[in-house]
Amino acid sequence: MKLYKQLILTTMSALLLFCCKSNNQKENTLNNDDFNYKIEQFGDLKIMRFQVPEFDSLTLKQKELVYYLSEAAKAGRDIIWDQNFKYNLLIRKTLEAIVESYKGDKNSDDFKKFMVYTKRVWFSNGIHHHYSSEKFSPDFTATYFADLIKNSDATKLPLSHAETADQLIKKLSPILFDPTLYSKKVSSEASQDLIKSSASNFYEGVTEKEAEDFYNKMKNPNDHEPISYGLNSKLVKENGKLYEKTYKAGGMYGKAIEQIVLWLKQAFKIAENEKQKQSINMLISYYLTGNLKDWDAYNINWVSDMESHVDFVNGFIEVYEDPLGLKATWESVVNFKDIEATKRTQIISSSAQWFEDNSPVDARFKKKEVKGVSAKVITVAQLGGECYPTTPIGINLPNADWIRKEHGSKSVTMENITYAYDKAAIGNGFMEEFANSAEEIEMAKKYGTLASNLHTDLHECLGHGSGQLLAGTNPDALKNYSSALEETRADLFALYYMMDKKMLELKLFPDLEVAKTEYMNYIRNGLMTQLVRIDLGKNIEQAHMRNRQLIALWCYEQGKKENIIEKYKKDNKTYVRINDYNKLRTLFGKLLAEVQRIKSEGDYNAGKLLVENYGVKIDPILHKEVKERYAKLNLAPYGGFMNPDFVPVMKDGKIIDIKVEYPDDYTKQMMEYGKKYSFLPLMN
Ligand code: ZN
């Protein structure tokens, strides 16, 4: 599970953080005020960079480990492209051939539009918007596209045997330019066949019903340690027969997986300790066999490794892109511990049982014994697959419910990423436009970063890890609503406790103003500002956005009589104000109890109603207003990060050091990746 950056933009400049040691430290170790966090902006996107503070304080072995794991993180890049849509690799290679070899005018407006389109495709790992999942249209014509291809070097084009440029044009034009074709990556419209209406590449020739039956048949309700059925495969129907094409060495995506394994083997040799060695070895085994039992075994070992300084995620993990929530996209994050900031999360995780026992949830749905909740703050070194370039700011893994219950989970807050987000947003005018008062802006400046980091800690470390399913409940019962409801649950857990005196007792912040700041930011975002990310006339699709509106709108409606949350107009602009923080907290608790019940009992209908009634539809008048106000600020609602490069310094054929470099040319990085990490055939 993951937490993504909300559209809450605060500035660090005037920060007086209570818990600011780590930030000061970062400031000192970076000591580089000139670092350019924001690289460029196009479409609705901005490209940023993050720094890797303390990298130079790692031992040579740890640096090497980061380097090998970073290569493994990039080696699987093609996989996510193909998973997102089966023609993505073909399209990417065509676009890259044009960027590299087009002989026409590269200064024309059309070519500039072509570059914007190409960069958007790179950003989204395909032709569907990374967040809304809608196919985005080029701003140039199909005729121009044909001209680009014809005037590029044919030897660089991804032409299959005996194929001509004209045939390639004919194949690609409808895919790019017909808005009705493959219009959505992941459909969540329950009225349609979810598989047929989704362009993501997890099924071929299979209906939703057939896929459900296929996996339901495998499940045994008495199995307390079920594998994650279908997680690492494509389900295909051929000649009337259904079968899985498994992602593994020698299988589907084999060529990329074999490269990942090569780098993991290098990492294995210099792992920090036995436990980590074992983890890497188990992951290699899983990649070789594709056996999901091996995947579980790896996760159980990995989750208990708290000691290693360098750590990583690498695998088929999150199921947000599969409309049925079974199949996982490939991703990787390489990181190492931020020791100073981790003290904060250790305080939280060591009180995990207290939080579980005191939550407003029905006792039957609580974990009697919270196991191994480990939380740390990490410094991200490299992003790969689904996490590049749009990274989460927090991760909690593994995802399998029974492993979480029996063995616990590892939760991380990615602080150098949040830090870079905040730095890149300095002085952008967002809060000034949407906040309800000058006081609110001041509070956001003063407490915003701490509040949002603590929310992430609570969401990841406690929220996702809390609660349990009733015996016999099917973990997939909530189907297409499960992701949104799971994020709702974790957010509510965080919000509920944010305002608890326990936070003061644990000295996590100096006073409840921090919690109030988070409440304001959350509600303003959920009711209003996150709408800037959505095109007019569209519904909310993305799980995290659904969950945020669900919570904010539900509380707004429930508290209407008492005016707990107030919407009002000033100079024709809508603002949101919280009038009673304590009552709002009570509402968070009430909704948390209900969402936990829905999950624990697998109450699909109640879950569906909550999401559909509060999380999906948008007030069109407010939407238009918010979009217009936002447009004046000339900001991009989505951001992603370039990766740093790790460059080995060699002497006599041996690595004697690894240097970290921060490239600042996004196109160059993308073209390099396209050449260096392209291992899969065009169609898989
Ligand atoms: Zn989450």
Residues whose N, C-alpha, C, O or C-beta is under 5 A from the ligand:
A	BS01	ZN	M1 K2 L3 E487 A490
